[in-house]
């Protein structure tokens, strides 16, 4: 009965408008909509927190086929060569790698679909099943990706302000008094662009004033920014949406392009931070150089055989290309001014709950 409540019904209407306006924006910009697979053998983020897909009878452990070495001796683990797909399979954490296959052929493409992460998190910011908007642009660098993300967000939030006034008035009354002003500012004000090193410097200066106010006061080059850091930059320091870019290589995914100017210490990656939420968008220029990409995969113990098709995109000719991912439910919470991401989707999936 949740959809019958005023709040969930209003969220559903805003969500529908946002989804339609995202498709409209990319279609108007000449992007092709690609439906990438939900079942995959590759771990796009290298995070390892994936849901396994199998038809093996896990209720009957004794019947599971055992992995064996070349001499026929049993090894720990299951032989997924006997499974439905002939290999281990998972629910996807991102459509990005699939999007790249089409960007190399069609130019500008985007995906918009469900993704899954088996992260045992009970926060108000995480779901096990969530939707991602993931454009991929050929002949584009990181600046192009930031330009596109800014234009897209200004467009879709503008449509919501225009078409969902009654619902946004409701949210402003009961959830966030300054909601409409914040959304208007996002649409009208240029986004700040801030190198990661400068972000760290600003945070260190602020934290030094009173470290006790911070849950994570230790910030240095290589720190993966926490939500409190992201929100301080967007809400207090700049009072604006902020692109933080050129992140340390060690805290970003393998497919992000190394920066030439600092010897590969950072990668061409960006996160968009917005007031009230923190990170809303994450993106990068992709590593199009075959030799560099293979070296990075070996460093992370990623099996090249699993990514043969991804490497073939480079082997048979590639171009500089970039893209980003927008967590759709986070956008919904931002536009509606609500705190809990579980209220931003019709049937929330999280640890311990898969109702309906």
Residue pairs with C-beta under 8 A, 6 or more apart in sequence:
2 8
3 9
3 12
3 346
6 170
7 174
7 338
7 343
8 343
10 167
10 170
10 171
10 336
11 332
11 336
11 338
11 343
11 344
12 346
13 164
13 167
14 160
14 164
14 167
14 168
14 332
14 335
14 336
15 332
15 344
15 345
17 159
17 160
17 163
17 164
18 156
18 159
18 160
18 328
18 331
18 332
18 335
19 112
19 328
21 155
21 156
21 159
21 160
22 112
22 133
22 152
22 156
22 328
23 33
23 112
24 159
25 151
25 152
25 155
25 156
26 33
26 110
26 135
26 152
27 33
29 108
29 148
30 107
30 108
31 108
31 109
31 110
31 135
32 102
32 106
32 107
32 108
32 109
32 110
33 109
33 110
33 111
33 112
34 95
34 98
34 99
34 102
34 106
34 109
34 110
34 111
35 111
35 113
36 92
36 95
36 98
36 99
36 111
36 113
37 92
37 98
38 91
38 92
38 113
38 114
38 116
39 53
39 85
39 89
39 90
39 91
39 92
40 89
40 90
40 91
40 92
40 98
41 85
41 87
41 88
41 89
41 90
41 306
42 97
42 306
42 307
42 310
43 50
43 90
43 93
43 302
44 92
44 93
44 94
44 96
44 97
44 253
44 255
45 93
45 94
45 253
46 253
46 254
46 300
46 302
47 93
47 117
49 93
49 117
49 118
49 119
50 90
50 91
50 93
50 116
50 117
50 118
51 90
51 91
51 116
51 118
51 128
52 88
52 89
52 90
53 84
53 85
53 89
53 90
53 91
54 80
54 83
54 84
54 89
55 83
55 84
56 64
56 65
56 78
56 80
56 82
56 83
57 63
57 64
58 64
64 78
65 78
65 79
65 81
65 82
66 74
66 75
66 77
66 78
66 79
67 74
67 75
67 76
67 77
67 78
67 79
68 74
68 75
68 79
69 75
80 86
80 87
80 88
80 89
81 87
83 89
91 115
91 116
92 115
92 116
93 115
93 116
93 117
94 115
94 132
94 134
94 325
95 111
95 113
95 115
95 132
95 134
96 111
96 134
96 136
96 255
96 323
96 325
97 255
97 307
97 310
98 111
99 109
99 110
99 111
99 134
99 135
99 136
99 323
100 136
100 286
100 310
100 313
100 321
100 323
101 309
101 313
102 109
102 136
103 109
103 136
103 137
103 138
103 321
103 323
104 138
104 313
104 318
104 319
104 321
107 137
107 138
107 139
108 135
108 136
108 137
108 138
109 135
109 136
110 133
110 134
110 135
110 136
111 132
111 133
111 134
111 135
111 136
112 131
112 132
112 133
112 134
112 328
113 131
113 132
114 129
114 130
114 131
114 132
115 129
115 130
115 131
115 132
116 128
116 129
116 130
117 126
117 128
117 130
118 128
119 126
119 128
120 351
121 350
121 351
122 350
122 351
124 339
124 340
124 341
124 342
125 227
125 278
125 330
125 341
126 341
126 350
127 329
127 341
127 342
127 345
127 348
127 349
127 350
128 349
128 350
128 351
129 345
129 348
129 349
130 327
130 328
130 329
130 341
130 345
131 327
131 328
131 329
131 345
132 325
132 326
132 327
132 328
133 325
133 326
133 328
134 323
134 324
134 325
134 326
135 148
135 152
135 323
135 324
136 321
136 322
136 323
137 144
137 145
137 148
137 321
137 322
137 323
138 319
138 321
139 319
139 320
139 321
140 148
140 285
140 320
140 321
140 322
140 323
141 268
141 285
141 320
141 322
142 245
142 268
142 269
142 270
142 283
142 284
142 285
142 322
144 322
145 270
145 283
145 284
145 285
145 322
145 323
145 324
146 191
146 193
146 243
146 245
146 270
146 272
146 283
148 324
149 243
149 272
149 281
149 283
149 324
149 326
150 190
150 191
150 241
150 243
150 272
152 326
153 186
153 241
153 272
153 280
153 281
153 326
153 331
154 186
154 187
156 331
157 183
157 186
157 187
157 335
158 187
160 168
160 183
160 335
161 168
161 180
161 183
161 184
161 187
167 336
168 179
168 180
168 183
168 335
168 336
169 180
171 179
171 336
171 337
171 338
172 178
172 179
172 180
172 337
175 336
175 337
175 338
175 339
176 182
176 276
176 337
176 338
179 336
179 337
182 275
182 276
182 337
183 335
185 239
185 240
186 241
186 274
189 240
189 241
191 240
191 241
191 242
191 243
191 272
192 238
192 240
192 241
192 242
192 243
193 242
193 243
193 245
194 233
194 238
194 242
194 243
194 244
194 245
195 244
195 245
195 246
196 221
196 244
196 245
196 246
196 247
196 248
196 266
197 221
197 246
199 225
199 229
199 233
199 244
200 219
200 220
200 221
200 223
202 233
202 237
203 219
203 225
203 229
203 232
203 233
204 219
204 220
206 232
206 236
206 237
207 214
207 217
207 219
211 217
214 228
215 226
215 228
216 226
216 228
216 229
219 225
219 229
221 248
222 248
222 250
222 251
223 229
223 251
224 251
225 244
225 271
225 279
227 278
227 279
230 271
230 273
230 278
230 279
231 273
231 275
231 276
231 277
231 278
233 242
233 244
233 273
234 240
234 241
234 242
234 273
234 274
234 275
234 278
235 275
235 276
239 275
240 275
241 272
241 273
241 274
241 275
241 280
242 272
242 273
242 274
243 270
243 271
243 272
243 273
244 270
244 271
244 273
245 268
245 269
245 270
245 271
246 259
246 266
246 267
246 268
246 269
246 270
247 266
247 267
247 269
247 270
247 271
248 265
248 266
248 267
249 256
249 258
249 264
249 265
249 266
249 267
252 267
252 269
252 284
253 284
254 287
254 293
254 296
254 297
254 299
254 300
254 302
255 284
255 286
255 287
255 293
255 310
256 267
256 268
256 269
256 284
256 285
256 286
256 287
257 267
257 268
257 284
257 285
257 286
257 287
257 288
257 289
258 264
258 266
258 267
258 268
258 287
258 292
259 265
259 266
259 267
259 268
267 284
268 284
268 285
268 322
269 282
269 283
269 284
269 285
270 281
270 282
270 283
270 284
270 324
271 279
271 281
271 282
271 283
272 279
272 280
272 281
272 282
273 279
273 280
274 280
274 334
276 334
276 337
277 330
277 333
277 334
279 330
280 326
280 327
280 330
280 331
280 334
281 324
281 325
281 326
281 327
282 324
282 325
283 322
283 323
283 324
283 325
284 322
284 323
284 324
285 320
285 321
285 322
286 321
286 322
286 323
287 293
287 296
288 314
288 318
288 319
288 320
288 321
289 314
290 311
290 314
290 315
290 318
293 311
293 314
294 304
294 311
297 304
297 307
298 304
304 311
329 341
329 344
329 345
330 341
330 344
332 344
332 345
333 339
333 340
333 341
333 343
333 344
336 344
338 344
341 348
342 348
342 350
347 355
347 356
